[in-house]
Amino acid sequence: MLEMRSNWDFYVKERKYVCVTENVPARSEDTIESLLTQNDHMQVFSTTDESRGQLAVTHYRVIQSRGRYALVDVEIFTGKKNQIRVHMSEMGCPIAGDLKYGAETNPARRLMLHNYCLSFIHPVNGELMRFTLPTPSVFRKITTPDR
C-alpha cells in the first residue's frame, strides 16, 4: 500500500469523472493546463508562480446541456487537490453544488462531481485493475434537453 501511495502517478493510469457545471463551457472540448497552489485558507487556485504551483492537466468534453447546466466528461492526467473544481470554476463554469468554488446553485443537494472510472496497476502482481460506476441519474435528469 505504501508503495502505491508513494508512486501514485506511476500506478494510476486512468481517472475519469463526470460533473454538472453551472453554465455551459464556451468550447465543447478542451484541455486546461495550469499551475495550482493553495492559500492559507485552504483555497486552491491557479498561479503563474512556477516556484509555488504544481502542474495540473484536465481534459473535458461536454456531453449534453439544458439551460444553464452542462453534463461534462472529465479526465485528469495529474491528481492535484481540487483540480477539477478549480479548473471548471476558473473557466466560468463552477460545478453545481460547489459553493466553495463559486457555484450559485445546488440542484441535487450535493457536489455534482462523480468519479466513474479509475484504473491502476496493482503494485504487487502488476495486473491492470479497472473500476467503473454509473453516472448518477440526477446528473442526466438535470442536463437532458427537453424533447
C-alpha positions as CSV (number, residue, x, y, z in Angstrom):
1,M,0.0,0.0,0.0
2,L,2.8,2.4,0.9
3,E,4.5,1.6,-2.5
4,M,1.3,2.6,-4.4
5,R,0.8,5.8,-2.3
6,S,4.4,6.8,-2.8
7,N,4.3,6.3,-6.6
8,W,0.6,7.2,-7.2
9,D,1.2,8.8,-10.6
10,F,3.1,5.8,-11.9
11,Y,0.5,3.3,-10.9
12,V,-2.7,5.2,-11.7
13,K,-3.5,5.0,-15.4
14,E,-7.0,6.5,-15.8
15,R,-9.0,8.9,-13.7
16,K,-12.4,9.9,-15.3
17,Y,-15.2,11.9,-13.8
18,V,-18.5,13.3,-14.8
19,C,-19.8,16.6,-13.4
20,V,-22.6,19.0,-13.8
21,T,-21.5,22.6,-14.3
22,E,-23.3,25.9,-13.9
23,N,-23.0,27.5,-17.3
24,V,-22.1,25.6,-20.5
25,P,-18.4,25.8,-21.4
26,A,-17.7,28.0,-24.4
27,R,-15.7,25.2,-26.0
28,S,-17.3,21.8,-26.3
29,E,-14.0,20.1,-25.6
30,D,-10.6,21.4,-24.4
31,T,-7.6,20.7,-22.3
32,I,-6.8,23.0,-19.4
33,E,-3.2,23.3,-18.0
34,S,-2.3,25.5,-15.1
35,L,-0.1,25.6,-12.0
36,L,-2.1,25.0,-8.9
37,T,-1.3,26.3,-5.4
38,Q,-3.1,26.7,-2.1
39,N,-3.5,29.8,0.1
40,D,-3.7,29.9,3.9
41,H,-7.4,29.4,3.8
42,M,-7.1,26.0,2.0
43,Q,-8.4,27.5,-1.2
44,V,-6.7,26.1,-4.3
45,F,-6.2,28.4,-7.3
46,S,-4.1,28.7,-10.5
47,T,-0.9,30.7,-10.3
48,T,1.8,31.8,-12.7
49,D,4.5,31.4,-10.0
50,E,6.4,28.3,-11.0
51,S,8.1,28.1,-7.6
52,R,4.7,27.7,-5.8
53,G,2.5,25.9,-8.3
54,Q,2.3,22.3,-9.4
55,L,1.2,21.4,-13.0
56,A,-2.4,20.2,-13.3
57,V,-3.8,18.9,-16.6
58,T,-7.6,18.4,-17.1
59,H,-9.3,17.4,-20.3
60,Y,-13.1,17.9,-20.6
61,R,-15.9,17.3,-23.1
62,V,-19.4,18.5,-22.9
63,I,-21.9,15.6,-23.2
64,Q,-25.2,17.4,-23.1
65,S,-26.7,20.6,-21.7
66,R,-30.0,22.1,-20.7
67,G,-30.5,25.7,-19.8
68,R,-27.6,26.8,-17.6
69,Y,-26.4,23.3,-16.8
70,A,-24.0,21.1,-18.7
71,L,-23.0,17.4,-18.2
72,V,-19.3,17.3,-18.7
73,D,-17.0,14.3,-19.0
74,V,-13.6,15.0,-17.4
75,E,-10.3,13.2,-17.4
76,I,-7.4,14.3,-15.3
77,F,-3.8,13.5,-16.1
78,T,-2.4,14.8,-12.8
79,G,-4.0,14.3,-9.4
80,K,-3.9,17.7,-7.7
81,K,-6.1,18.7,-4.8
82,N,-9.5,20.1,-6.1
83,Q,-8.1,20.2,-9.6
84,I,-11.4,19.7,-11.5
85,R,-13.2,22.1,-9.2
86,V,-10.6,24.8,-9.7
87,H,-10.4,24.4,-13.5
88,M,-14.1,24.4,-14.0
89,S,-14.6,27.4,-11.8
90,E,-11.8,29.4,-13.3
91,M,-13.3,29.0,-16.8
92,G,-16.6,30.4,-15.5
93,C,-18.4,27.0,-15.1
94,P,-18.3,26.0,-11.4
95,I,-19.6,22.6,-10.5
96,A,-23.2,22.7,-9.3
97,G,-23.3,22.5,-5.6
98,D,-19.7,23.6,-5.1
99,L,-20.2,26.8,-3.0
100,K,-16.5,26.8,-2.1
101,Y,-15.6,27.4,-5.8
102,G,-18.3,29.8,-6.9
103,A,-21.4,27.7,-7.5
104,E,-24.7,29.7,-7.1
105,T,-27.0,26.7,-7.1
106,N,-27.2,23.2,-5.5
107,P,-29.9,21.4,-7.5
108,A,-29.1,17.9,-6.2
109,R,-28.1,18.9,-2.6
110,R,-24.6,17.6,-3.3
111,L,-21.4,18.4,-5.1
112,M,-22.2,17.3,-8.6
113,L,-18.8,15.7,-9.3
114,H,-18.6,11.9,-9.6
115,N,-15.6,9.6,-10.3
116,Y,-16.9,7.0,-12.7
117,C,-13.6,5.3,-13.8
118,L,-10.3,4.5,-12.0
119,S,-7.7,2.2,-13.3
120,F,-4.3,1.4,-11.9
121,I,-1.6,-1.2,-12.0
122,H,-1.7,-3.5,-9.0
123,P,1.5,-2.8,-7.1
124,V,2.1,-6.5,-6.2
125,N,1.0,-8.5,-9.3
126,G,1.3,-5.9,-12.0
127,E,-2.3,-6.5,-13.2
128,L,-4.3,-3.6,-14.6
129,M,-7.3,-3.1,-12.3
130,R,-10.2,-1.0,-13.7
131,F,-13.2,0.1,-11.7
132,T,-16.3,1.8,-13.1
133,L,-19.5,3.3,-11.7
134,P,-22.6,4.5,-13.5
135,T,-23.4,8.2,-13.7
136,P,-25.9,9.3,-11.0
137,S,-29.3,9.6,-12.6
138,V,-29.8,13.1,-11.2
139,F,-26.9,14.3,-13.3
140,R,-28.6,13.3,-16.5
141,K,-32.0,14.4,-15.3
142,I,-30.8,18.0,-14.7
143,T,-28.9,18.2,-18.1
144,T,-31.1,16.2,-20.5
145,P,-32.6,18.6,-23.1
146,D,-36.4,18.8,-23.2
147,R,-37.8,17.0,-26.2
